[in-house]
Amino acid sequence: MSKFIDRVVLHVRAGRGGHGCASVHREKFKPLGGPDGGNGGNGGDVILEVDANVHTLLDFHFHPHAKAGNGKPGEGGNRDGKQGTDLVLQVPDGTVVVDSDGKVVVDLVGVGNRFIIARGGRGGLGNASLASKARKAPGFALLGEEGEELDLVLELKSVADVGLVGFPSAGKSSLVSVLSAAKPKIADYPFTTLVPNLGVVQSGDTTFTVADVPGLIPGASQGRGLGLDFLRHLERCAVLAHVVDCATLEPGRDPVSDVDALEAELAAYKPALSGDESLGDLADRPRVVILNKTDVPDGKELAEMVTPEFTARGWPVFEISAVSRAGLRPLTFALADMVRQYREDHPKAAPKRPIIRPIATDESGFSVIADPQEPGGFIVRGTRPERWIRQTDFNNDEAVGYLADRLARLGVEAELVKQGAEPGCPVTIGEVTFEWEPQISAGVDMQPTGRGTDLRLENNDRIGAAERKLASQARRGLLDENGERKS
């Protein structure tokens, strides 16, 4: 037996971008062939797509982690890395995506609707793309960026034209079974239906769907009896139909009090989605009252007594029996007319011609603020500086010098001086904190040196590439006691 799941927590992670390649073209009799490192491939995106063949969130219940493919690193010979594979997740129609802060990210309604929920990281540039007049053969490449990682909540809200509302055992499932070809579970005990059942009804030229929402009880709008889970499936219904049990033997219950109790719950419940406000609050939806079980003598008599009360409220009233199928034909035609009227009053918007506009992926703006936790320190915030930090290989002096040049050209150095930054003060950009050294002369024309080195960094305490190479050789026993390479 399949399990209906209408709310899951999903952990998504887009693919990581591939690193750029630092390579120099080498060919016999052709020295100084120039840089030929390719760019890394972009990471794959995580995409949600509405599929007509998916009706539950069951797959995400058992597999709550989703990850797109990583981009491949670039290679020599100007070969770019392969793009990461996108991950397309199929979701049912009516799925709502909420982020970890409770904010609605997207409301997926309509088969084929797609939304990129997590974007893959950009691949790093290879040294061939970084070559310039100042750096004719860069000895470094940019690193690929991490993809977006999110924790999401997926909620399924049934998409139906008519929602059946009523106390447990009022006969809602029986009514759906005789109006449509749906075969919901039917039994003589309360809360037989624990998940919504959808049925398709054909009336003349009109086809509409009916949702059998599990039974509601007083206090449902505050979550009693799983009321919030049940009421969620009424948010999209255009017409609400009260199914009333006219043959109940429970003391203190009658059709009028049952309807009044449920009306209070509908009025107290507020739709969570701003997109559902086009239908109005649940209290404002068109109503119809269905007096069920009139095949019982006492039920027939009670139905005749309460009909004037509901008619006075302006609600259509229908006396039916889901068992004997009496009164179903007028009810079906009336529901079809109400659905047709709603569709005329709320026509579907014509599909718009897609307009492609360039999206600004880089923001030149940045801000420098005092670090509240580091006396004399500063924090630099901005899209570009933070991305440049993630792309930099701090084990490569030339890459660090290139970063300093970029920050200087952006105006970060000048802003730090303006705000009174002292040499050696801690400056934090993204997740990296470093000591600010303005004497590095960032942004000026650099003097070319060996690949992976930068003369402006030789006077600092950082371990350079040459020192790291000597330390590696010493660990492998390749150097003698004088630090010379053994013959």
N, C-alpha and C positions, 0 to 999 in steps of 0.2 A: 504494500500500500504506500503510495507516494505521500510525502510530508509537505505541508504547506508552510513556508517560511516567508514572513512579510517584513522582517526587520533583522538586519545583520550589521556587524562591524567589519569593515574591510580595510586592510592595510595595503596600500599601493606604493610602488616604487618604480619610477621611470628609470630608463637605462642611463648608465654613465657614459660620457663622451670619451672617445679614444684620445690618447696623448699624441701630440705632434711629434714628428721625427726630426732629429738633428743629424743630417748626413751631408757629406761633401762628395761631389761626383769625382770618381777616380777612373782614369782610363790611360792606357799606355801612350806615352809621348804627348799627353795632354795634362800638364800640371795646372793647378789652380782651376779645376773644372767648375768651381762654384757650388753653392748649396743646392741640394736636390731633395731635401726632406719633405715628405708629403704631410698633409693635414690629417688629423684624426677624424673618424666618423662620428656623427651625432648619435646620441643615445636614443633608443626607441621611446615613443610616447605610450601612455596607458589611456585607452579610449573606451568610453562606455557607449554602447549602441543598442537601441531598442529593437528587439526581435519578436516577431509575432508568434514564434514557436516556443517562446519562453514565458512561463506563467508564474514562476515562483523564484525566490532567491535562494533556493536550496543549495545550489552549487557553491555559492559563497559561504554558506553556513559550514560546509565541510572543508572548504579551501579558502580561508580568509586572507591569504597572502597572495598578492599578484605582483609580478615583476616583469618589466619589459627587457628587451635585449640590450646589451652594452655595445657601444660603438667600438670598432677595431682601431688600433693605433696606426698612424701613417708609417710609410716605409720609404726607403731610399728610391732614387729614380723617379721622384715626383709622383709616387703612387699614394693616393689618398686611402685612408682606412674605410672599411665597409660600414655603412650606416647600421645602427642597431635596429632590430626588428620590433615594430609596434605590437603591442598587446591589445587586442580588441576583446572586451568583455561584453557578452550578450546579457541584457537585462530586460525584464518585462515592461510592457507599456504601463506608465503610471508610476515609475520609480522616481523617488525624490532623494537627492544626494545632499547630506548635511555634513559640515565639517566638524572638527573637534570642539569648536566654540559654539556649536548649535546654530550656525548661520547656514541658510539654504544656499547651496552652491549652484544647483541646476535642477530643474523639474523636467524630467524626460517623458514627454507625451507625444505619441505619434510614431508609427513604425518607420524605422530608418533614421530616426533622429540620432545624431552622434554628438559627443562632447569629449574634448581632450581634458581629462581630469588631472593628469600629471604629465608635464613636459620633460622630455629627455634632456640631458646635459649637452652642451655644445662641445664639439671636438676641439682640441687644441691645434693651433696653427703650427705647421712645420717651419723649419728655418728658411725654406725657399720662399715662403710667404712673408717672412720677417726681414728679408734682405732689403737694405736701403742704401742711400748714398753714404751714410755714416757707418753702417754695418753691412759690408759687402758679402761677408760669409759668417753669419751668426753661428756661434757654437752652442746654441741652445734652442729649445722649442717650448711652446706653451703646453701646459697640462690640460687634459680634458676636465670638464666640470661634472660634478655629481648631478644626477637627475633628481627631480622633486620626489619627496617622500611624504606621504600624507596618511592620516588615519581618518576614515570616513564612516558615516552611518548611512546605509541604504534602507529606505522605507518604501514599501509598496502600497499604493493606494488604489483600490479597484476603480477601474474606469467603466462606469455603468450609467445608463440613462435613468433607471428607476431603482431606488433603494427601498427595500422592505424593512420596516422598523416595527418592533414589537417585543413583548415580554417573551421569555423562554416558553416553548411549547405552544406558541400562538398559531402555528401552522404555516410559517413562512417557507420552510423547506418543502412542504407538501404543495404549496402554491407554485413554487418555482418548478417543481417536477411535472405539474399538469399544464403549466403555461408554455414550457419549453421542453427540449429533449434532455435537459440536465437530470442527473440522477444523484441528488444529494442523499446523505444519510438521514433516515427518518425513524424516530423511535418515540415511545411514550414517556420519556423522562426529560427533565430540563437540561439545557445546554447540550443537546445532541449535536448541534452545529457549533464547531469551535473555530472554523475558518469560513470566510465568505465563499458562497457558491454563485457562479455566474451562469445565467441562462439567456439564450437568444430567442426572442419572440417575434413571430411574423404576423402582422395584422394588415391585410390588404397590401398596399404598396409600401408600408412603413415597417422597417425592421429596427428593433431596439433591444437593448440588453437590460436584464433585471439582476440585481444583486441581492442575494439572501444574506443579510448581515446577521451575525450571531446575536442572540437575545440580549436585550439591554435591561438593566434594573436601575432603581433609584440610586443615585450616587455615581453613575457611570462617568459623568463628566469630570469627576475627581479621581477616576481610575478604579472604582470599585467593580469587582467582577470582570476585570480586563476591559472595562468600559472604554478607556482611551484607545486601546487597540481596535475595538469594534467601531467606535465613532470615526476613526481615521478613514475608514472605507466609505463613509457617507459624504466626504468633502466634495467629491467630484460628481455626485448624483444630481441631476437636474430636477427630478421629481421624487418626493418622499411619500411613501405609502404606509400608513399605519395599518398593520394587520392585528385585529383585535379578536381575542378568544371569547366568544359569546357563550361558551358552555363550560367555563371554568367553575370549579367547585371550591376554590380557595376563598376563605372568609375575608371580607373587607375589600374584595376586588370587584370592579364592574367596568364596562367599556369606557365610560367617561373618565373615571379616576385613572385608569391605565394610560389613556391618551394624555391626560393632563400631566401625569408623572413623567412621561417620556418627553413631552414638550418642554418641560422645565429643564431636562437634561440637554436637549438640543439647543435651547437658548443659552445655557451656561457654557457649552462647548464652543471654543473659538478655533477656527482653522489655523493651522500652523503656517500655511503657505500664503504669501501675499498674492501669488498667482491665482489662488482659488477665490479671491475676493470678487472676481468678475461674476461669480455665481451668487454672490451675497452670502450672508450668514445662513447657517442651517435653519434658523428661526424664520427666515424670509423665503425659503424655497416653497414652491407650489405643493399643496397637500392633497391627498386623497385618503379616505377612510374605508378600509375593507373589513366588513364584519363577517368573520369566518365561523364555520361550524353551525350554520343555520339549519343543517339537516336534523339537528337535535331539537325536539319540540320546545324545550325551555330556551334554547339558543335563538330560535326563530322569534319567540315572543319578546325576548330581551332586545333583540336587534330592532324590532319595530318600535320599542319604547325609546331607545336612545338615538334613533335616526334624526328626529327633529332637532336634538341638541347639536349635532354636528352640522346639520344643514344650516342652522342659524349662524354658524361660524363661517359660512360660505365655502365649505369643503364638500366636494362630491362624495356621496356615500354609496357603497355597493354591498349588497348582501349576497354572500357566496357560500359554497361548500366545496372545499378542495377534494373531499372524498367522493361526493356524488357529481362534482363538476357543475353544479347548478350556479348560474349567474356569471360564469367565466367569460362568455362571449361579450356582453356589454362592458365588463371590466376591461377586457383586452382592447376594445375599440376606444374606450375612454383614455386609457394610458397612452395608446398610440397618438391620439389627438393632442394630449398634453405634451408629449415628447416632440411632436411635429411643430407645435406652437413655440416651444422653447427653441428649437432649431431655427425657426424663422426669425425669432427675436434675437438670437445669438448666432448669426451666420459665421461659418468658418472664414477666417481671413484668407484672401487669395494669396497663393505663393508669390513672394516678392522675388524680383530679379536679384540674384546675389551681387553685392557691391564689394569689390575687393579694394581695401584701403591699406596702404603700408602702415605697419605697426611699428612704432618707435621702440626698438629693443634696448637702445642705449640712452641714458639720461646724463647730460653733461653736468647737471647740478650735483653739488655735494655740500656737506655741512661739517664744520669742525666745532666740537663742543668740549668743555672741560670734563675730564674723567672724574665722576663722583667718588670713585674708590681708590684712585691713585693721585695723591697730591702732586700738582704740577704736571699731570699727564693730560693727554687729549685723546678724543675718539673721533675718527673720521668716518662719516657715513655717506653712502652714495652707491648707486648701481655700478658705475664703472670702477671706482677704487676697490670695492669688495670683490667684484669679479676678477680684477687683475691680480688680487692677492691669491685667489683660488687657482689661477692659471700659472703662478710662478713657482719654479723649482728653486727653493732656497739653498740647495746644495751646489748651485751653479752661480759663480760670481757674476758672470756676464748677464745672466737672467735677472739677478738682483739689480744690477746697474740699469738694465732696460726698464725694470719696474720703477726705479727712482726717476728715470727720464720721463716716463709716462705721467707719474704723479706730479712732477714739476710742470710739465706742459699743461696739465689740467688746472694748475693753480693751487695745489695743495700746499707746496712749500711756502709760497707767498702768504697764504692764509695763516699757516702756523706761525710765521714770523710776525704777522699783523696782530695775532692774539697773544704774543709774548712768549712763545715756546722757547725754552732754553736748550742748548745742545746737551744731548744725553737724556732728555726727558722721555718718558715712555709714551709712545703713540700707538694706538690700537686701531687696526683696520680689519674688519671682519673678525676672524678668530686668531689673528696674529698680532702680537705686541712686540715692538722693536724700539731700540734707542735711536732717537732722531739725531742725525749727524749732518747738519747743513753744510759743513765744509766739504762734503762729497762732490759738490758742484753739479748737482743733477740738472739735466736739461741742456748742458753746454756740449759743444762738439767733443766727442771722446777720441782718444788716441788709440788706434787699433793695436791690440796685443794678441797673445795666444788665444786659441779657441777656448771658451769657457772661463776666461779671466777678464778682469776690469781693473785698470791701474788705480782708479779712484777708491778701490776697496782694499788696497794693499797695506794701508796704514792703520787699519782697524784690527780688532782682536779676533775677527772671524778666521777660521781655518780655511785657507784657499785650496784650490784644486790641486796645485803642485804639492802642497804639504800633505794633503790627503793621499796623493799618489805615493809619496815617500813613506808615509806611515803604513800603507798597504804592503809595499815591498818589504819593509822591515818585518812585518808580521809573518810574511811568507819566507823569511830567511834569505832574501835576495841581496841584502846589503851587508858589507863588512863592518868592523867596529868603527871605521872612520866615516861611515855613511856613504861609502862608494859602492857601486854595483859590483858584485863578485864576478870575476872573469870565468 
